[in-house]
Amino acid sequence: MSDRQSRRRFLGASGAVALTTIAGCLGGDEDSADGNADEGGMENGDEETANGEESGDEETANGEENGDDEEVENGEDDVPMVAEVPTEIDDYLQDAPNYDGGMVDATGQDQVTIALTAESVFEPPAVRVDSGTTIQWLWQGGAHNVVSDAASAAEFKSGSVVLEEGETFEQSFDDGIQRYYCEPHVDLGMLGAVDVVAPDQ
């Protein structure tokens, strides 16, 4: 687990504690109908801990499942996340400003869209897909292109830099780690990666 993931979990749990505290201040001293709520509005017993985590191996406040489950959800939009990002991808994306150490798990989907944004980032920066999945890069602002990195498993390029919003470039891959960047914004960390895996049988 990287330091970024640990900080993210800490911040998520801290946010849940802060929200619980604020809710308790706003809620006054009212008890629940069965008398099991304390002054902070939290239920007593085993259902929820002070940092917003449910007891047992169910789900934490930031949406991550406890235990040894492969799939982790980030809690924001309930987007499935890969539990372990390949080291090659993690190392490659360290300079991407929107990379937080996570990877979207889009396996099982026929098509996945990656946005090229006005903030000069690929969103999401890291995605895992099944072989044969169509990756669609969608221009949402700024002058960008998509170019495979020299260490990418396949060579691909969208062409010249495009400024027009709504422009798309599509590519599918058989397998391997696909690393790519935007030529005019590579120095700003406009980097992305797709981990292409064999579909589950």
C-alpha positions as a Markdown table, in Angstrom:
| # | Residue | x | y | z |
|---|---|---|---|---|
| 1 | Met | 0.0 | 0.0 | 0.0 |
| 2 | Ser | 1.5 | 3.4 | -0.9 |
| 3 | Asp | 1.7 | 6.4 | 1.3 |
| 4 | Arg | -0.8 | 8.2 | -0.9 |
| 5 | Gln | -3.4 | 5.4 | -0.3 |
| 6 | Ser | -2.8 | 5.6 | 3.5 |
| 7 | Arg | -3.2 | 9.3 | 3.5 |
| 8 | Arg | -6.4 | 9.0 | 1.4 |
| 9 | Arg | -7.9 | 6.5 | 3.9 |
| 10 | Phe | -6.8 | 8.7 | 6.8 |
| 11 | Leu | -8.4 | 11.8 | 5.3 |
| 12 | Gly | -11.6 | 9.9 | 4.4 |
| 13 | Ala | -11.9 | 8.6 | 8.0 |
| 14 | Ser | -11.0 | 12.1 | 9.4 |
| 15 | Gly | -13.7 | 13.6 | 7.2 |
| 16 | Ala | -16.3 | 11.1 | 8.5 |
| 17 | Val | -15.4 | 12.0 | 12.1 |
| 18 | Ala | -15.6 | 15.7 | 11.4 |
| 19 | Leu | -19.1 | 15.3 | 9.7 |
| 20 | Thr | -20.3 | 13.1 | 12.6 |
| 21 | Thr | -19.1 | 15.7 | 15.1 |
| 22 | Ile | -20.8 | 18.6 | 13.2 |
| 23 | Ala | -24.0 | 16.5 | 12.9 |
| 24 | Gly | -23.9 | 15.9 | 16.6 |
| 25 | Cys | -23.6 | 19.6 | 17.4 |
| 26 | Leu | -26.5 | 20.5 | 15.1 |
| 27 | Gly | -28.6 | 17.7 | 16.4 |
| 28 | Gly | -28.7 | 18.9 | 20.0 |
| 29 | Asp | -29.4 | 16.4 | 22.8 |
| 30 | Glu | -32.3 | 14.6 | 21.2 |
| 31 | Asp | -32.3 | 10.8 | 21.7 |
| 32 | Ser | -33.5 | 8.3 | 19.2 |
| 33 | Ala | -36.9 | 6.8 | 19.6 |
| 34 | Asp | -35.4 | 3.7 | 21.2 |
| 35 | Gly | -33.0 | 5.7 | 23.4 |
| 36 | Asn | -29.9 | 4.3 | 21.9 |
| 37 | Ala | -28.3 | 7.4 | 20.6 |
| 38 | Asp | -25.7 | 9.4 | 22.5 |
| 39 | Glu | -25.2 | 13.2 | 22.5 |
| 40 | Gly | -23.3 | 13.0 | 19.2 |
| 41 | Gly | -26.1 | 11.3 | 17.4 |
| 42 | Met | -24.2 | 8.1 | 17.1 |
| 43 | Glu | -25.9 | 4.8 | 17.8 |
| 44 | Asn | -24.5 | 2.8 | 20.7 |
| 45 | Gly | -23.6 | -0.8 | 20.2 |
| 46 | Asp | -21.8 | -2.6 | 17.4 |
| 47 | Glu | -23.2 | -1.1 | 14.3 |
| 48 | Glu | -20.9 | 1.9 | 13.8 |
| 49 | Thr | -17.7 | 3.1 | 15.3 |
| 50 | Ala | -16.7 | 6.7 | 16.0 |
| 51 | Asn | -14.8 | 7.1 | 12.8 |
| 52 | Gly | -17.8 | 6.1 | 10.7 |
| 53 | Glu | -16.7 | 2.5 | 10.1 |
| 54 | Glu | -19.2 | -0.3 | 10.5 |
| 55 | Ser | -18.0 | -3.1 | 12.8 |
| 56 | Gly | -17.2 | -6.5 | 11.3 |
| 57 | Asp | -16.0 | -6.9 | 7.7 |
| 58 | Glu | -18.6 | -5.0 | 5.9 |
| 59 | Glu | -17.7 | -1.6 | 4.7 |
| 60 | Thr | -15.8 | 1.5 | 5.9 |
| 61 | Ala | -17.0 | 5.1 | 5.7 |
| 62 | Asn | -15.0 | 5.8 | 2.6 |
| 63 | Gly | -16.5 | 2.8 | 0.8 |
| 64 | Glu | -13.6 | 0.4 | 1.1 |
| 65 | Glu | -14.4 | -3.2 | 2.0 |
| 66 | Asn | -12.4 | -4.8 | 4.8 |
| 67 | Gly | -10.8 | -8.1 | 4.6 |
| 68 | Asp | -9.0 | -9.7 | 1.7 |
| 69 | Asp | -11.5 | -8.8 | -1.1 |
| 70 | Glu | -9.9 | -7.8 | -4.4 |
| 71 | Glu | -12.3 | -5.0 | -5.3 |
| 72 | Val | -12.1 | -1.7 | -3.4 |
| 73 | Glu | -14.6 | 1.1 | -3.9 |
| 74 | Asn | -13.5 | 4.7 | -3.4 |
| 75 | Gly | -16.9 | 5.7 | -1.9 |
| 76 | Glu | -17.2 | 8.9 | -4.0 |
| 77 | Asp | -19.1 | 7.5 | -6.9 |
| 78 | Asp | -18.9 | 3.9 | -5.9 |
| 79 | Val | -16.5 | 3.3 | -8.8 |
| 80 | Pro | -14.8 | -0.1 | -8.4 |
| 81 | Met | -11.0 | 0.2 | -7.8 |
| 82 | Val | -8.2 | -2.3 | -8.3 |
| 83 | Ala | -6.7 | -3.4 | -5.0 |
| 84 | Glu | -3.1 | -3.5 | -6.2 |
| 85 | Val | -1.8 | -1.2 | -9.0 |
| 86 | Pro | 1.0 | -2.7 | -11.0 |
| 87 | Thr | 4.3 | -1.1 | -10.0 |
| 88 | Glu | 5.1 | -0.2 | -13.6 |
| 89 | Ile | 1.9 | 1.9 | -13.7 |
| 90 | Asp | 2.4 | 3.4 | -10.2 |
| 91 | Asp | 5.9 | 4.5 | -11.1 |
| 92 | Tyr | 4.9 | 5.9 | -14.5 |
| 93 | Leu | 2.1 | 8.0 | -13.1 |
| 94 | Gln | 3.9 | 9.6 | -10.1 |
| 95 | Asp | 4.1 | 13.0 | -11.9 |
| 96 | Ala | 0.4 | 12.9 | -13.0 |
| 97 | Pro | -1.3 | 15.6 | -10.8 |
| 98 | Asn | -4.6 | 13.7 | -10.5 |
| 99 | Tyr | -3.1 | 10.2 | -9.8 |
| 100 | Asp | -3.7 | 9.2 | -6.2 |
| 101 | Gly | -2.3 | 5.7 | -6.3 |
| 102 | Gly | -5.6 | 4.1 | -7.4 |
| 103 | Met | -6.8 | 2.4 | -10.5 |
| 104 | Val | -10.4 | 2.1 | -11.8 |
| 105 | Asp | -11.5 | -1.4 | -12.4 |
| 106 | Ala | -13.4 | -1.4 | -15.6 |
| 107 | Thr | -13.1 | -5.1 | -16.4 |
| 108 | Gly | -16.3 | -6.5 | -17.8 |
| 109 | Gln | -17.2 | -3.4 | -19.8 |
| 110 | Asp | -17.2 | -3.3 | -23.6 |
| 111 | Gln | -16.1 | 0.4 | -23.8 |
| 112 | Val | -14.4 | 2.7 | -21.4 |
| 113 | Thr | -14.1 | 6.5 | -21.8 |
| 114 | Ile | -11.1 | 8.5 | -20.6 |
| 115 | Ala | -11.4 | 12.3 | -20.7 |
| 116 | Leu | -8.8 | 14.7 | -21.8 |
| 117 | Thr | -9.6 | 17.7 | -19.7 |
| 118 | Ala | -9.0 | 21.5 | -19.7 |
| 119 | Glu | -6.9 | 20.9 | -16.6 |
| 120 | Ser | -4.4 | 18.9 | -18.8 |
| 121 | Val | -5.0 | 15.5 | -17.2 |
| 122 | Phe | -6.4 | 12.2 | -18.4 |
| 123 | Glu | -9.4 | 11.3 | -16.2 |
| 124 | Pro | -9.2 | 8.7 | -14.9 |
| 125 | Pro | -5.4 | 8.4 | -15.2 |
| 126 | Ala | -5.3 | 4.6 | -14.6 |
| 127 | Val | -7.8 | 2.0 | -15.7 |
| 128 | Arg | -7.8 | -1.8 | -15.8 |
| 129 | Val | -9.8 | -3.4 | -18.7 |
| 130 | Asp | -10.3 | -6.8 | -20.3 |
| 131 | Ser | -8.5 | -7.5 | -23.6 |
| 132 | Gly | -10.6 | -6.3 | -26.6 |
| 133 | Thr | -12.3 | -3.5 | -24.6 |
| 134 | Thr | -12.6 | -0.3 | -26.6 |
| 135 | Ile | -10.9 | 2.6 | -25.0 |
| 136 | Gln | -12.4 | 5.9 | -26.1 |
| 137 | Trp | -10.4 | 9.1 | -25.3 |
| 138 | Leu | -12.8 | 12.1 | -25.3 |
| 139 | Trp | -11.6 | 15.7 | -25.6 |
| 140 | Gln | -13.3 | 17.9 | -23.0 |
| 141 | Gly | -11.2 | 21.0 | -23.2 |
| 142 | Gly | -7.7 | 22.1 | -24.1 |
| 143 | Ala | -5.4 | 21.2 | -27.0 |
| 144 | His | -4.3 | 17.6 | -26.6 |
| 145 | Asn | -3.4 | 14.3 | -28.3 |
| 146 | Val | -2.8 | 10.8 | -27.1 |
| 147 | Val | 0.6 | 9.2 | -27.8 |
| 148 | Ser | 1.9 | 5.8 | -26.6 |
| 149 | Asp | 5.0 | 5.9 | -24.4 |
| 150 | Ala | 8.1 | 4.0 | -25.7 |
| 151 | Ala | 7.6 | 1.3 | -23.0 |
| 152 | Ser | 3.9 | 0.8 | -23.8 |
| 153 | Ala | 3.0 | -2.8 | -24.9 |
| 154 | Ala | 1.4 | -1.4 | -28.1 |
| 155 | Glu | 2.2 | 1.6 | -30.3 |
| 156 | Phe | -0.7 | 4.1 | -30.9 |
| 157 | Lys | -1.2 | 7.8 | -31.6 |
| 158 | Ser | -4.4 | 9.8 | -32.0 |
| 159 | Gly | -2.6 | 12.1 | -34.5 |
| 160 | Ser | -2.0 | 15.8 | -34.4 |
| 161 | Val | -3.0 | 18.0 | -31.4 |
| 162 | Val | -6.7 | 18.6 | -31.4 |
| 163 | Leu | -8.5 | 21.6 | -29.7 |
| 164 | Glu | -12.1 | 20.7 | -30.5 |
| 165 | Glu | -14.3 | 19.5 | -27.6 |
| 166 | Gly | -16.2 | 16.3 | -28.3 |
| 167 | Glu | -13.4 | 14.8 | -30.5 |
| 168 | Thr | -12.7 | 11.1 | -29.8 |
| 169 | Phe | -10.0 | 8.6 | -30.5 |
| 170 | Glu | -10.6 | 4.9 | -30.0 |
| 171 | Gln | -8.3 | 2.0 | -29.6 |
| 172 | Ser | -8.5 | -1.6 | -28.3 |
| 173 | Phe | -5.7 | -3.7 | -27.0 |
| 174 | Asp | -4.9 | -7.5 | -26.7 |
| 175 | Asp | -2.9 | -7.4 | -23.5 |
| 176 | Gly | -0.2 | -5.7 | -21.5 |
| 177 | Ile | 0.3 | -2.3 | -19.9 |
| 178 | Gln | -0.4 | 0.6 | -22.2 |
| 179 | Arg | 1.3 | 3.8 | -21.2 |
| 180 | Tyr | 0.6 | 7.1 | -22.9 |
| 181 | Tyr | 0.9 | 10.9 | -22.7 |
| 182 | Cys | -0.2 | 14.1 | -24.3 |
| 183 | Glu | 2.7 | 15.6 | -26.3 |
| 184 | Pro | 2.1 | 19.3 | -25.5 |
| 185 | His | 1.5 | 18.6 | -21.8 |
| 186 | Val | 3.8 | 15.8 | -20.9 |
| 187 | Asp | 5.9 | 18.2 | -18.8 |
| 188 | Leu | 2.8 | 19.0 | -16.8 |
| 189 | Gly | 2.3 | 15.3 | -16.0 |
| 190 | Met | -0.5 | 14.6 | -18.5 |
| 191 | Leu | 0.1 | 10.9 | -18.3 |
| 192 | Gly | -2.2 | 7.8 | -18.4 |
| 193 | Ala | -2.1 | 4.1 | -18.3 |
| 194 | Val | -4.3 | 1.1 | -19.2 |
| 195 | Asp | -3.7 | -2.3 | -17.7 |
| 196 | Val | -5.2 | -4.8 | -20.2 |
| 197 | Val | -5.9 | -8.3 | -18.7 |
| 198 | Ala | -7.4 | -11.5 | -19.9 |
| 199 | Pro | -11.2 | -11.6 | -19.1 |
| 200 | Asp | -12.2 | -13.8 | -16.2 |
| 201 | Gln | -13.5 | -17.1 | -17.5 |
